[in-house]
Amino acid sequence: MAASKSYFLAGCILTASMGVVSPALAQSSIGFVSLERILREAPAAQRAQKKLEQEFSLRGQELSKIAEQLKKMQGSLEKNALTMSESERQKREREFSDVNRDFQRKQREFNEDLAQRRKEEFEGVLERANRAVRQIAEAEKLDIVFQNEQVVWASTRIDITDRVIKALEDTRAGK
């Protein structure tokens, strides 16, 4: 009996609050933007990605060569381990270990440097995208703009991503 009264009371409160909130939501203008699409499709983001690829391609190729060298060393060790003398086998294992340690260090440095540079390059893109979102939101009198990473579903009617990408193209042309 007490439980049904509390459910009834909760239902009344919910109904009353919906009556107050619904008109406020009906008057609100909402938009959303896909940050993922901006970072993938905006010309500024594509330029940043190409710049990073060019900047890090040489180091990436060097790492690939070292990885190939390690594969060959390991294959040779496995293939010839039984026919090598103990001292020769230990010497080759030490060489393999040294090259592998150097490779791991270089790979770690490469990944850290790439992550840092990516952050630097894309911060500018994000800053310009946020300015474009603000300008579009103000021009269209939007009350709130969500990023799609938190949105489960959104109508294309409120998606302003294409306009933000276009604004980023226009700002590049104007520079």
N, C-alpha and C positions, 0 to 999 in steps of 0.2 A: 504494500500500500504506500509506504513512504517512498519507495523507489519510483513508483509510477508518478507520484507528485513531483519528484525531482526531475524526471524526464519531461513532464508536462511544463514545468517551470523553465527548464533549459530550452524546450521548443518555443515557448513564448518569447524568451530573451533572444533566441536566434532569429525568429520571425521579425521581432521589433528592430533588431539591429540591421537586418537585411533591408527593411523599409527605409532606414536612415542611410545606409551605405549605397544602395542601388542607385538613387538619383545622383550621388556624387560620382559613382563610376560611369554612369551614362553620360555625364558631362565631361569626363576626362578624355584626353586624346593620348593615345599610346602608340609607341613605335618600338621596333626592335631592329637590331643590327647584328649581322653575323661577323664577328671578329675573325673567325677562321677564314671566311671567304675573302675578307679584305686582305688578310695576310697572304692569301694564295693568289688573288686575282688583280689586286690594285697594281698599276704599273710601278709605283714607287716600291712596293714590296717585291715585285719581280726583279726590278733593278738591284735592290739590296741583295736578293738571293744570288743573282748572277755575279755581283761583285764579290760576295763571299766565296762562291765556287771558284772564281778566278784566283782569289787571294790564297785559297787553301788547296788548290789542285796539286801544286808541286809537292807540298808536304804529304798529301794523301797518296800520291804516286810513290814517294819515297817509302812510306809505310807499307804500301803494297809490295814493293820490291823486297823489303826486309822480311815481310810475312812469307813471301815465296822462298826466300833464302832459308828461313827457318824450316819450312816444309821439306826442302831438299836435305837440309842437315839432319832432320829427324828421320827421314826416309833412309838416308845413308847409314845413320846410326843403327836403325832397326835391321837393315839388310845385312850390314857387315859386323854387327856386334859379336857374333859367334866366332868369326875368323880373326878379329883384332886381338892384339895383346891387351892385357889388363891396363897397362899404362896408356896405351894408345886410346882405348875406349874411354878411360877417365879424362884424358886430355880433350877428346872430342865432346864428351858430355859437358865438360867445363866451358868449352867454346860455345856450345849450344846454349848453355845456361846464361852465359854472358850476353850473347846476342839477344836471347829472349828477354832478359832483364832490360836491356837497352831499348828493345822494341816496346815493351810494356810502358817504360818511362816516356818514350816519344809519343806513343799512342795516347797516354793520359794527358800529356802536355798539349797535344793536338786537340783533343776533345775539350779541354779547359779553354784553350785559346779560341776555338771555334764558338763555343758557347758564349764567351765574353764578347766577341765581335758580333755575333748574331744579336745579342742583347743590345749592343750599341747601335747597330744598323736599324733594328726594328723599333727601337724607342722613338726615333724620329718619325717613322711611319705611323706609329700609334698616336703620337702627339698630334700629327696633322689630321689623322682620322678622327680623333676626339674633337678637334676644333671643327671639322666638317660636320660631325654629328650635332654639336652644339648649334652651329649655324643653321642646319636643316631643321632642327627641333624648334629653334626660335622662329624661323621663317614660316613653318607650318603650324606653329602654336601647339606643339606637343607638350604634354605635361610630364611625361616620363618616357625614357627610352631604355629598353632592356638589351643586354647582350644575350645572344642565343645560347650560350653555354648554360644559362640558368632557365631557359624557356623550354618547356616540353613541346609545345606547338604554338605556331603563330601564323596568322593569315598573311598572305602576300600583300594584302591591303595595307598592313601596318609595317611591312618590311621596307626599311629605308637603306638597306645595304647597297643596292645598285646606285642610289643617289649619292651615297658617301664615296663609292668608288669613282663615280663620275666627277664628283667635286675634287677628289685627289688628282684625277687626270687634269682637270681645269687649273688647279693650283700649280701643277708642274708646267703647264703650257704658259701660264702667266709669269713664271719666274724667268 
